[in-house]
């Protein structure tokens, strides 16, 4: 849902754009070629849906004992009985195949001061867990990051075709909250708190 990068004033910076390819679970990643044949329609789709503010999560798991994770904006609840949630990783994601092989995952709900965590897990080709504190989730063993608002542990229930993304349905097997209060939000192609900081003239 991010707007395409077109000038120096647009967040995120170009190095983040280049490193995101595949691990940020946004429906449209900055700078990515759209599969929509009508560029005007694609831009309108991005701009319109980008007005819908969402929380930001990091979806984690382990692959042969190695922690893996990706930043994901497309997360929501599906059902109360049975308890189901979904998230949508990009087909180009390098982390998703590892999560799928594990059969389980944890959704880390990021707090407002965790922009750096979101950026880290959206970056390709680095050790995303370097310098971060985390503990294994009690049921699935998936990494739970320190400082989050809460977490949801899941077993993979189903994976559906979602165009340039997968739609992953998870059956909830564990969850919990912390004392943190304020969520990290994303809207109009940037973190919510960056609107006035980046554009003091109100743009």
SULPEHU-V778324 format. One record per backbone hydrogen bond with DSSP energy under -1.0 kcal/mol. CO is the residue of the C=O (numbers start at 1). NH is the residue of the N-H. E is the energy in kcal/mol with one decimal. If there is no record, write none. Layout:
{{CO/NH/E} {CO/NH/E}}
This chain:
{{7/10/-1.6} {13/17/-2.1} {14/18/-2.7} {15/19/-1.5} {16/20/-1.7} {19/124/-1.3} {20/23/-2.4} {28/2/-1.7} {29/32/-2.1} {38/42/-2.4} {39/43/-2.5} {40/44/-2.3} {41/45/-2.4} {42/46/-2.4} {43/47/-3.0} {44/48/-2.5} {45/49/-2.3} {46/50/-2.0} {48/51/-1.4} {49/52/-1.5} {50/188/-3.4} {54/186/-2.6} {56/110/-1.9} {57/72/-3.0} {58/108/-2.9} {59/70/-2.0} {60/106/-2.3} {61/68/-2.7} {63/66/-1.6} {66/63/-2.8} {68/61/-2.1} {70/59/-2.7} {71/25/-3.0} {72/57/-2.2} {73/75/-1.8} {74/88/-1.3} {76/86/-2.6} {79/84/-2.4} {83/172/-2.4} {84/78/-2.9} {84/79/-1.7} {85/170/-2.9} {86/76/-2.1} {87/168/-2.7} {89/166/-2.6} {90/93/-1.6} {95/99/-1.9} {96/100/-3.1} {97/101/-2.2} {98/102/-1.5} {99/103/-1.3} {103/156/-2.7} {105/154/-3.0} {106/60/-2.7} {107/152/-1.5} {108/58/-1.9} {109/149/-3.2} {110/184/-2.0} {111/114/-2.0} {114/118/-2.0} {115/119/-2.7} {116/120/-2.2} {117/121/-2.3} {120/123/-1.5} {121/71/-1.0} {126/128/-1.2} {127/130/-1.4} {129/132/-1.9} {133/146/-2.5} {135/144/-3.0} {137/141/-1.2} {142/137/-2.3} {144/135/-2.1} {149/178/-2.4} {150/109/-2.6} {151/176/-1.9} {152/107/-2.8} {153/173/-2.7} {153/174/-1.2} {154/105/-2.2} {155/171/-3.0} {158/169/-3.0} {160/167/-2.7} {162/165/-1.2} {164/91/-2.3} {165/162/-1.9} {167/160/-2.9} {168/87/-1.6} {169/157/-2.8} {169/158/-1.5} {170/85/-2.2} {171/155/-2.2} {174/153/-3.7} {176/151/-2.6} {182/112/-2.5} {184/56/-1.2} {185/192/-2.4} {186/54/-2.1} {187/190/-1.4} {190/187/-2.8} {191/194/-2.0} {192/195/-1.4} {194/198/-2.4} {195/199/-1.9} {199/202/-2.3}}
